[in-house]
């Protein structure tokens, strides 16, 4: 875990162990994201995609 940046790349909140493991699992070592930001930005992407469909 020493190569993982320990803060969220969006909000600068320190990552907890679960978030660190998830980011490491997907090789997201340099721009990790916390669960809160991941949820928020995923919802934004879904909303934008829905607007494009309509």
mmCIF file of the N, C-alpha and C atoms, coordinates in Angstrom:
data_MODEL
# 
_entry.id   MODEL 
# 
loop_
_atom_site.group_PDB 
_atom_site.id 
_atom_site.type_symbol 
_atom_site.label_atom_id 
_atom_site.label_alt_id 
_atom_site.label_comp_id 
_atom_site.label_asym_id 
_atom_site.label_entity_id 
_atom_site.label_seq_id 
_atom_site.pdbx_PDB_ins_code 
_atom_site.Cartn_x 
_atom_site.Cartn_y 
_atom_site.Cartn_z 
_atom_site.occupancy 
_atom_site.B_iso_or_equiv 
_atom_site.pdbx_formal_charge 
_atom_site.auth_seq_id 
_atom_site.auth_comp_id 
_atom_site.auth_asym_id 
_atom_site.auth_atom_id 
_atom_site.pdbx_PDB_model_num 
ATOM 1   N N  . UNK A 1 1  ? 0.804   -1.199 0.000   1.00 0.00 ? 1  UNK A N  1 
ATOM 2   C CA . UNK A 1 1  ? 0.000   0.000  0.000   1.00 0.00 ? 1  UNK A CA 1 
ATOM 3   C C  . UNK A 1 1  ? 0.846   1.261  0.000   1.00 0.00 ? 1  UNK A C  1 
ATOM 4   N N  . UNK A 1 2  ? 2.119   1.155  0.068   1.00 0.00 ? 2  UNK A N  1 
ATOM 5   C CA . UNK A 1 2  ? 2.968   2.332  0.161   1.00 0.00 ? 2  UNK A CA 1 
ATOM 6   C C  . UNK A 1 2  ? 2.928   3.179  -1.106  1.00 0.00 ? 2  UNK A C  1 
ATOM 7   N N  . UNK A 1 3  ? 2.567   2.588  -2.259  1.00 0.00 ? 3  UNK A N  1 
ATOM 8   C CA . UNK A 1 3  ? 2.510   3.338  -3.504  1.00 0.00 ? 3  UNK A CA 1 
ATOM 9   C C  . UNK A 1 3  ? 1.201   4.086  -3.692  1.00 0.00 ? 3  UNK A C  1 
ATOM 10  N N  . UNK A 1 4  ? 0.203   3.782  -2.877  1.00 0.00 ? 4  UNK A N  1 
ATOM 11  C CA . UNK A 1 4  ? -1.107  4.411  -3.006  1.00 0.00 ? 4  UNK A CA 1 
ATOM 12  C C  . UNK A 1 4  ? -1.100  5.800  -2.371  1.00 0.00 ? 4  UNK A C  1 
ATOM 13  N N  . UNK A 1 5  ? -1.579  6.791  -3.138  1.00 0.00 ? 5  UNK A N  1 
ATOM 14  C CA . UNK A 1 5  ? -1.741  8.135  -2.594  1.00 0.00 ? 5  UNK A CA 1 
ATOM 15  C C  . UNK A 1 5  ? -2.839  8.063  -1.535  1.00 0.00 ? 5  UNK A C  1 
ATOM 16  N N  . UNK A 1 6  ? -2.607  8.508  -0.294  1.00 0.00 ? 6  UNK A N  1 
ATOM 17  C CA . UNK A 1 6  ? -3.532  8.243  0.813   1.00 0.00 ? 6  UNK A CA 1 
ATOM 18  C C  . UNK A 1 6  ? -4.748  9.174  0.918   1.00 0.00 ? 6  UNK A C  1 
ATOM 19  N N  . UNK A 1 7  ? -4.943  10.060 -0.052  1.00 0.00 ? 7  UNK A N  1 
ATOM 20  C CA . UNK A 1 7  ? -6.066  11.000 0.011   1.00 0.00 ? 7  UNK A CA 1 
ATOM 21  C C  . UNK A 1 7  ? -6.887  10.923 -1.271  1.00 0.00 ? 7  UNK A C  1 
ATOM 22  N N  . UNK A 1 8  ? -8.164  11.256 -1.154  1.00 0.00 ? 8  UNK A N  1 
ATOM 23  C CA . UNK A 1 8  ? -9.040  11.290 -2.319  1.00 0.00 ? 8  UNK A CA 1 
ATOM 24  C C  . UNK A 1 8  ? -8.554  12.378 -3.279  1.00 0.00 ? 8  UNK A C  1 
ATOM 25  N N  . UNK A 1 9  ? -8.493  12.052 -4.551  1.00 0.00 ? 9  UNK A N  1 
ATOM 26  C CA . UNK A 1 9  ? -8.018  13.022 -5.540  1.00 0.00 ? 9  UNK A CA 1 
ATOM 27  C C  . UNK A 1 9  ? -9.069  14.079 -5.880  1.00 0.00 ? 9  UNK A C  1 
ATOM 28  N N  . UNK A 1 10 ? -10.296 13.897 -5.394  1.00 0.00 ? 10 UNK A N  1 
ATOM 29  C CA . UNK A 1 10 ? -11.358 14.872 -5.640  1.00 0.00 ? 10 UNK A CA 1 
ATOM 30  C C  . UNK A 1 10 ? -11.560 15.823 -4.464  1.00 0.00 ? 10 UNK A C  1 
ATOM 31  N N  . UNK A 1 11 ? -11.643 15.279 -3.241  1.00 0.00 ? 11 UNK A N  1 
ATOM 32  C CA . UNK A 1 11 ? -11.983 16.120 -2.082  1.00 0.00 ? 11 UNK A CA 1 
ATOM 33  C C  . UNK A 1 11 ? -10.857 16.221 -1.048  1.00 0.00 ? 11 UNK A C  1 
ATOM 34  N N  . UNK A 1 12 ? -9.764  15.527 -1.254  1.00 0.00 ? 12 UNK A N  1 
ATOM 35  C CA . UNK A 1 12 ? -8.591  15.540 -0.358  1.00 0.00 ? 12 UNK A CA 1 
ATOM 36  C C  . UNK A 1 12 ? -8.847  14.949 1.026   1.00 0.00 ? 12 UNK A C  1 
ATOM 37  N N  . UNK A 1 13 ? -9.939  14.192 1.171   1.00 0.00 ? 13 UNK A N  1 
ATOM 38  C CA . UNK A 1 13 ? -10.213 13.495 2.427   1.00 0.00 ? 13 UNK A CA 1 
ATOM 39  C C  . UNK A 1 13 ? -9.301  12.267 2.511   1.00 0.00 ? 13 UNK A C  1 
ATOM 40  N N  . UNK A 1 14 ? -8.819  11.976 3.701   1.00 0.00 ? 14 UNK A N  1 
ATOM 41  C CA . UNK A 1 14 ? -7.980  10.794 3.862   1.00 0.00 ? 14 UNK A CA 1 
ATOM 42  C C  . UNK A 1 14 ? -8.806  9.533  3.633   1.00 0.00 ? 14 UNK A C  1 
ATOM 43  N N  . UNK A 1 15 ? -8.263  8.600  2.877   1.00 0.00 ? 15 UNK A N  1 
ATOM 44  C CA . UNK A 1 15 ? -8.967  7.363  2.573   1.00 0.00 ? 15 UNK A CA 1 
ATOM 45  C C  . UNK A 1 15 ? -8.935  6.407  3.756   1.00 0.00 ? 15 UNK A C  1 
ATOM 46  N N  . UNK A 1 16 ? -10.044 5.692  3.980   1.00 0.00 ? 16 UNK A N  1 
ATOM 47  C CA . UNK A 1 16 ? -10.043 4.662  5.017   1.00 0.00 ? 16 UNK A CA 1 
ATOM 48  C C  . UNK A 1 16 ? -9.496  3.367  4.409   1.00 0.00 ? 16 UNK A C  1 
ATOM 49  N N  . UNK A 1 17 ? -9.345  2.339  5.222   1.00 0.00 ? 17 UNK A N  1 
ATOM 50  C CA . UNK A 1 17 ? -8.747  1.089  4.751   1.00 0.00 ? 17 UNK A CA 1 
ATOM 51  C C  . UNK A 1 17 ? -9.543  0.441  3.624   1.00 0.00 ? 17 UNK A C  1 
ATOM 52  N N  . UNK A 1 18 ? -10.867 0.479  3.727   1.00 0.00 ? 18 UNK A N  1 
ATOM 53  C CA . UNK A 1 18 ? -11.724 -0.113 2.688   1.00 0.00 ? 18 UNK A CA 1 
ATOM 54  C C  . UNK A 1 18 ? -11.522 0.599  1.353   1.00 0.00 ? 18 UNK A C  1 
ATOM 55  N N  . UNK A 1 19 ? -11.481 1.919  1.404   1.00 0.00 ? 19 UNK A N  1 
ATOM 56  C CA . UNK A 1 19 ? -11.297 2.708  0.184   1.00 0.00 ? 19 UNK A CA 1 
ATOM 57  C C  . UNK A 1 19 ? -9.910  2.467  -0.409  1.00 0.00 ? 19 UNK A C  1 
ATOM 58  N N  . UNK A 1 20 ? -8.915  2.368  0.432   1.00 0.00 ? 20 UNK A N  1 
ATOM 59  C CA . UNK A 1 20 ? -7.556  2.078  -0.051  1.00 0.00 ? 20 UNK A CA 1 
ATOM 60  C C  . UNK A 1 20 ? -7.506  0.731  -0.750  1.00 0.00 ? 20 UNK A C  1 
ATOM 61  N N  . UNK A 1 21 ? -8.145  -0.280 -0.163  1.00 0.00 ? 21 UNK A N  1 
ATOM 62  C CA . UNK A 1 21 ? -8.151  -1.613 -0.764  1.00 0.00 ? 21 UNK A CA 1 
ATOM 63  C C  . UNK A 1 21 ? -8.876  -1.610 -2.100  1.00 0.00 ? 21 UNK A C  1 
ATOM 64  N N  . UNK A 1 22 ? -9.998  -0.900 -2.184  1.00 0.00 ? 22 UNK A N  1 
ATOM 65  C CA . UNK A 1 22 ? -10.759 -0.833 -3.427  1.00 0.00 ? 22 UNK A CA 1 
ATOM 66  C C  . UNK A 1 22 ? -9.949  -0.157 -4.532  1.00 0.00 ? 22 UNK A C  1 
ATOM 67  N N  . UNK A 1 23 ? -9.301  0.952  -4.213  1.00 0.00 ? 23 UNK A N  1 
ATOM 68  C CA . UNK A 1 23 ? -8.488  1.649  -5.212  1.00 0.00 ? 23 UNK A CA 1 
ATOM 69  C C  . UNK A 1 23 ? -7.290  0.808  -5.629  1.00 0.00 ? 23 UNK A C  1 
ATOM 70  N N  . UNK A 1 24 ? -6.698  0.108  -4.684  1.00 0.00 ? 24 UNK A N  1 
ATOM 71  C CA . UNK A 1 24 ? -5.560  -0.752 -4.996  1.00 0.00 ? 24 UNK A CA 1 
ATOM 72  C C  . UNK A 1 24 ? -6.007  -1.921 -5.874  1.00 0.00 ? 24 UNK A C  1 
ATOM 73  N N  . UNK A 1 25 ? -7.179  -2.467 -5.605  1.00 0.00 ? 25 UNK A N  1 
ATOM 74  C CA . UNK A 1 25 ? -7.723  -3.592 -6.379  1.00 0.00 ? 25 UNK A CA 1 
ATOM 75  C C  . UNK A 1 25 ? -7.828  -3.237 -7.858  1.00 0.00 ? 25 UNK A C  1 
ATOM 76  N N  . UNK A 1 26 ? -8.225  -2.002 -8.149  1.00 0.00 ? 26 UNK A N  1 
ATOM 77  C CA . UNK A 1 26 ? -8.389  -1.563 -9.533  1.00 0.00 ? 26 UNK A CA 1 
ATOM 78  C C  . UNK A 1 26 ? -7.182  -0.779 -10.050 1.00 0.00 ? 26 UNK A C  1 
ATOM 79  N N  . UNK A 1 27 ? -6.036  -0.927 -9.383  1.00 0.00 ? 27 UNK A N  1 
ATOM 80  C CA . UNK A 1 27 ? -4.787  -0.261 -9.787  1.00 0.00 ? 27 UNK A CA 1 
ATOM 81  C C  . UNK A 1 27 ? -4.942  1.243  -9.937  1.00 0.00 ? 27 UNK A C  1 
ATOM 82  N N  . UNK A 1 28 ? -5.795  1.824  -9.127  1.00 0.00 ? 28 UNK A N  1 
ATOM 83  C CA . UNK A 1 28 ? -6.015  3.262  -9.127  1.00 0.00 ? 28 UNK A CA 1 
ATOM 84  C C  . UNK A 1 28 ? -5.145  3.866  -8.016  1.00 0.00 ? 28 UNK A C  1 
ATOM 85  N N  . UNK A 1 29 ? -3.824  3.831  -8.225  1.00 0.00 ? 29 UNK A N  1 
ATOM 86  C CA . UNK A 1 29 ? -2.887  4.185  -7.164  1.00 0.00 ? 29 UNK A CA 1 
ATOM 87  C C  . UNK A 1 29 ? -2.574  5.670  -7.084  1.00 0.00 ? 29 UNK A C  1 
ATOM 88  N N  . UNK A 1 30 ? -2.630  6.376  -8.189  1.00 0.00 ? 30 UNK A N  1 
ATOM 89  C CA . UNK A 1 30 ? -2.194  7.768  -8.190  1.00 0.00 ? 30 UNK A CA 1 
ATOM 90  C C  . UNK A 1 30 ? -3.334  8.776  -8.112  1.00 0.00 ? 30 UNK A C  1 
ATOM 91  N N  . UNK A 1 31 ? -4.534  8.378  -8.491  1.00 0.00 ? 31 UNK A N  1 
ATOM 92  C CA . UNK A 1 31 ? -5.695  9.256  -8.409  1.00 0.00 ? 31 UNK A CA 1 
ATOM 93  C C  . UNK A 1 31 ? -6.842  8.531  -7.719  1.00 0.00 ? 31 UNK A C  1 
ATOM 94  N N  . UNK A 1 32 ? -6.642  8.091  -6.481  1.00 0.00 ? 32 UNK A N  1 
ATOM 95  C CA . UNK A 1 32 ? -7.695  7.346  -5.781  1.00 0.00 ? 32 UNK A CA 1 
ATOM 96  C C  . UNK A 1 32 ? -8.885  8.242  -5.466  1.00 0.00 ? 32 UNK A C  1 
ATOM 97  N N  . UNK A 1 33 ? -10.025 7.604  -5.225  1.00 0.00 ? 33 UNK A N  1 
ATOM 98  C CA . UNK A 1 33 ? -11.255 8.341  -4.946  1.00 0.00 ? 33 UNK A CA 1 
ATOM 99  C C  . UNK A 1 33 ? -11.967 7.685  -3.770  1.00 0.00 ? 33 UNK A C  1 
ATOM 100 N N  . UNK A 1 34 ? -12.558 8.498  -2.916  1.00 0.00 ? 34 UNK A N  1 
ATOM 101 C CA . UNK A 1 34 ? -13.281 7.969  -1.756  1.00 0.00 ? 34 UNK A CA 1 
ATOM 102 C C  . UNK A 1 34 ? -14.672 7.499  -2.186  1.00 0.00 ? 34 UNK A C  1 
ATOM 103 N N  . UNK A 1 35 ? -15.329 6.724  -1.344  1.00 0.00 ? 35 UNK A N  1 
ATOM 104 C CA . UNK A 1 35 ? -16.657 6.193  -1.667  1.00 0.00 ? 35 UNK A CA 1 
ATOM 105 C C  . UNK A 1 35 ? -17.672 7.304  -1.921  1.00 0.00 ? 35 UNK A C  1 
ATOM 106 N N  . UNK A 1 36 ? -17.601 8.357  -1.126  1.00 0.00 ? 36 UNK A N  1 
ATOM 107 C CA . UNK A 1 36 ? -18.553 9.463  -1.255  1.00 0.00 ? 36 UNK A CA 1 
ATOM 108 C C  . UNK A 1 36 ? -18.432 10.144 -2.624  1.00 0.00 ? 36 UNK A C  1 
ATOM 109 N N  . UNK A 1 37 ? -17.209 10.444 -3.020  1.00 0.00 ? 37 UNK A N  1 
ATOM 110 C CA . UNK A 1 37 ? -16.993 11.089 -4.318  1.00 0.00 ? 37 UNK A CA 1 
ATOM 111 C C  . UNK A 1 37 ? -17.318 10.132 -5.463  1.00 0.00 ? 37 UNK A C  1 
ATOM 112 N N  . UNK A 1 38 ? -16.993 8.865  -5.303  1.00 0.00 ? 38 UNK A N  1 
ATOM 113 C CA . UNK A 1 38 ? -17.302 7.879  -6.337  1.00 0.00 ? 38 UNK A CA 1 
ATOM 114 C C  . UNK A 1 38 ? -18.801 7.815  -6.584  1.00 0.00 ? 38 UNK A C  1 
ATOM 115 N N  . UNK A 1 39 ? -19.580 7.782  -5.522  1.00 0.00 ? 39 UNK A N  1 
ATOM 116 C CA . UNK A 1 39 ? -21.036 7.740  -5.640  1.00 0.00 ? 39 UNK A CA 1 
ATOM 117 C C  . UNK A 1 39 ? -21.564 9.013  -6.287  1.00 0.00 ? 39 UNK A C  1 
ATOM 118 N N  . UNK A 1 40 ? -21.072 10.161 -5.812  1.00 0.00 ? 40 UNK A N  1 
ATOM 119 C CA . UNK A 1 40 ? -21.537 11.449 -6.333  1.00 0.00 ? 40 UNK A CA 1 
ATOM 120 C C  . UNK A 1 40 ? -21.222 11.593 -7.821  1.00 0.00 ? 40 UNK A C  1 
ATOM 121 N N  . UNK A 1 41 ? -20.010 11.261 -8.227  1.00 0.00 ? 41 UNK A N  1 
ATOM 122 C CA . UNK A 1 41 ? -19.616 11.439 -9.620  1.00 0.00 ? 41 UNK A CA 1 
ATOM 123 C C  . UNK A 1 41 ? -20.242 10.389 -10.529 1.00 0.00 ? 41 UNK A C  1 
ATOM 124 N N  . UNK A 1 42 ? -20.499 9.194  -10.016 1.00 0.00 ? 42 UNK A N  1 
ATOM 125 C CA . UNK A 1 42 ? -21.189 8.173  -10.802 1.00 0.00 ? 42 UNK A CA 1 
ATOM 126 C C  . UNK A 1 42 ? -22.613 8.629  -11.090 1.00 0.00 ? 42 UNK A C  1 
ATOM 127 N N  . UNK A 1 43 ? -23.294 9.190  -10.079 1.00 0.00 ? 43 UNK A N  1 
ATOM 128 C CA . UNK A 1 43 ? -24.658 9.700  -10.285 1.00 0.00 ? 43 UNK A CA 1 
ATOM 129 C C  . UNK A 1 43 ? -24.659 10.819 -11.327 1.00 0.00 ? 43 UNK A C  1 
ATOM 130 N N  . UNK A 1 44 ? -23.665 11.685 -11.282 1.00 0.00 ? 44 UNK A N  1 
ATOM 131 C CA . UNK A 1 44 ? -23.575 12.780 -12.249 1.00 0.00 ? 44 UNK A CA 1 
ATOM 132 C C  . UNK A 1 44 ? -23.420 12.235 -13.665 1.00 0.00 ? 44 UNK A C  1 
ATOM 133 N N  . UNK A 1 45 ? -22.589 11.230 -13.843 1.00 0.00 ? 45 UNK A N  1 
ATOM 134 C CA . UNK A 1 45 ? -22.381 10.640 -15.167 1.00 0.00 ? 45 UNK A CA 1 
ATOM 135 C C  . UNK A 1 45 ? -23.665 9.993  -15.676 1.00 0.00 ? 45 UNK A C  1 
ATOM 136 N N  . UNK A 1 46 ? -24.381 9.309  -14.795 1.00 0.00 ? 46 UNK A N  1 
ATOM 137 C CA . UNK A 1 46 ? -25.641 8.674  -15.183 1.00 0.00 ? 46 UNK A CA 1 
ATOM 138 C C  . UNK A 1 46 ? -26.668 9.736  -15.585 1.00 0.00 ? 46 UNK A C  1 
ATOM 139 N N  . UNK A 1 47 ? -26.737 10.818 -14.835 1.00 0.00 ? 47 UNK A N  1 
ATOM 140 C CA . UNK A 1 47 ? -27.671 11.900 -15.160 1.00 0.00 ? 47 UNK A CA 1 
ATOM 141 C C  . UNK A 1 47 ? -27.340 12.521 -16.514 1.00 0.00 ? 47 UNK A C  1 
ATOM 142 N N  . UNK A 1 48 ? -26.053 12.740 -16.779 1.00 0.00 ? 48 UNK A N  1 
ATOM 143 C CA . UNK A 1 48 ? -25.648 13.310 -18.068 1.00 0.00 ? 48 UNK A CA 1 
ATOM 144 C C  . UNK A 1 48 ? -25.977 12.357 -19.214 1.00 0.00 ? 48 UNK A C  1 
ATOM 145 N N  . UNK A 1 49 ? -25.770 11.075 -19.011 1.00 0.00 ? 49 UNK A N  1 
ATOM 146 C CA . UNK A 1 49 ? -26.083 10.086 -20.049 1.00 0.00 ? 49 UNK A CA 1 
ATOM 147 C C  . UNK A 1 49 ? -27.593 10.068 -20.307 1.00 0.00 ? 49 UNK A C  1 
ATOM 148 N N  . UNK A 1 50 ? -28.380 10.149 -19.257 1.00 0.00 ? 50 UNK A N  1 
ATOM 149 C CA . UNK A 1 50 ? -29.836 10.165 -19.425 1.00 0.00 ? 50 UNK A CA 1 
ATOM 150 C C  . UNK A 1 50 ? -30.300 11.404 -20.204 1.00 0.00 ? 50 UNK A C  1 
ATOM 151 N N  . UNK A 1 51 ? -29.664 12.531 -19.959 1.00 0.00 ? 51 UNK A N  1 
ATOM 152 C CA . UNK A 1 51 ? -30.007 13.751 -20.697 1.00 0.00 ? 51 UNK A CA 1 
ATOM 153 C C  . UNK A 1 51 ? -29.707 13.599 -22.176 1.00 0.00 ? 51 UNK A C  1 
ATOM 154 N N  . UNK A 1 52 ? -28.611 12.912 -22.498 1.00 0.00 ? 52 UNK A N  1 
ATOM 155 C CA . UNK A 1 52 ? -28.233 12.712 -23.897 1.00 0.00 ? 52 UNK A CA 1 
ATOM 156 C C  . UNK A 1 52 ? -29.211 11.780 -24.605 1.00 0.00 ? 52 UNK A C  1 
ATOM 157 N N  . UNK A 1 53 ? -29.771 10.830 -23.861 1.00 0.00 ? 53 UNK A N  1 
ATOM 158 C CA . UNK A 1 53 ? -30.722 9.873  -24.431 1.00 0.00 ? 53 UNK A CA 1 
ATOM 159 C C  . UNK A 1 53 ? -32.044 10.554 -24.739 1.00 0.00 ? 53 UNK A C  1 
ATOM 160 N N  . UNK A 1 54 ? -32.460 11.448 -23.837 1.00 0.00 ? 54 UNK A N  1 
ATOM 161 C CA . UNK A 1 54 ? -33.770 12.129 -23.992 1.00 0.00 ? 54 UNK A CA 1 
ATOM 162 C C  . UNK A 1 54 ? -33.744 13.120 -25.091 1.00 0.00 ? 54 UNK A C  1 
# 
